[in-house]
Amino acid sequence: MKTTHYVAREPDAQGHIHYPDAEHAVWQTLVERQLKLLDGRACQEYLDGLDQLALPHERIPQLGEINRVLAATTGWQVERVPALIPFQRFFELLASKRFPVATFIRTPEELDYLQEPDIFHEIFGHCPLLTNPWFAEFTHTYGQLGLEASKEERVFLARLYWMTVEFGLVDTPAGRRIYGGGILSSPKETLYSLSAEPEHQPFDPLEAMRTPYRIDILQPLYFVLPDLKQLFDLAQQDIMAMVREAMRMGLHQPKFPPKAA
């Protein structure tokens, strides 16, 4: 497993996590910067979830605040985890309708990008859509499948997750919108993903599983759902049969240069 220099903050005896003022200030900067970009770019289901969560701007929210909203909407919860967790733990949590949240926030030096998912990415990027039953059902099913999958199958499942939950786009009556949390927590990717620069392809789960990606660059390709309910419909299909077919067919050529050594 990768290593990280970030350490998740521990709660006190009452379950309250104390963050220093400097970290609250980072949260405020990130939230306010991102909110300016979301109108006309984020999908309505995400914006509805954001309204329901009513995230504070001036401080990092407590996980209990998020849990009250998720419990009332889809029955999900968030769970405090260290900065990085193994695949097995990740799937266990999703399979039990618990979304992992690392209780640290990026430093001002890494404001625009960090490789580890921090509390801003997880709560601002992903939790709004966990109030949506279609998205929540897909994420739950994904966790259940991952628990039973082999190590090699999990790599193909990871690509499906990357191309949907992290970096997915969706067509709506109002135009093309973002639902992927990896985009919605990045100002640069929010603007770039909807521009003419990257390639956009209609969503196909088999194609998504066969498409290599890199985590440290702007994505060269985004898959576009016809509507968000497509995720719920996909959860009812035999995703593991698609994984086996993708494994048989093999990967596409990467659309990006190899990482420098």
FENVENZI-V285009 format. One line per field, one symbol per residue. ss: DSSP state (A for helix, B for strand, O for the rest). burial: 1 if it has 9 or more other C-alpha atoms within 8 Angstrom, else 0. A space follows every 50 residues. Layout:
# FENVENZI-V285009
ss: ???
burial: ???
This chain:
# FENVENZI-V285009
ss: OOOOOOOOOOBOOOOOBOOOAAAAAAAAAAAAAAAAAAOOOBOAAAAAAA AAAOOOOOOOOOAAAAAAAAAAAOOOBBBBBOOOOOAAAAAAAAAOOBBB BBOOOOOAAAOOOOOOOOAAAAAAAAAAAAAOAAAAAAAAAAAAAAAAOO AAAAAAAAAAAAAAAAOOBBBBOOBBBBOOAAAAOOAAAAAAAOOOOOBB BBOOAAAAAOOOOOOOOOOOBBBBBOOOAAAAAAAOOOAAAAAAAAAAAO OOOOOOOOOOO
burial: 00000001101000001000001111110111110011001110011111 00100010110010011011101101111111110000011111101111 11111100001000001111111111111111111111111111111010 00110111111111111111110001111111111110111111000100 00100111111100000010111111010111011000000111111000 10000000000
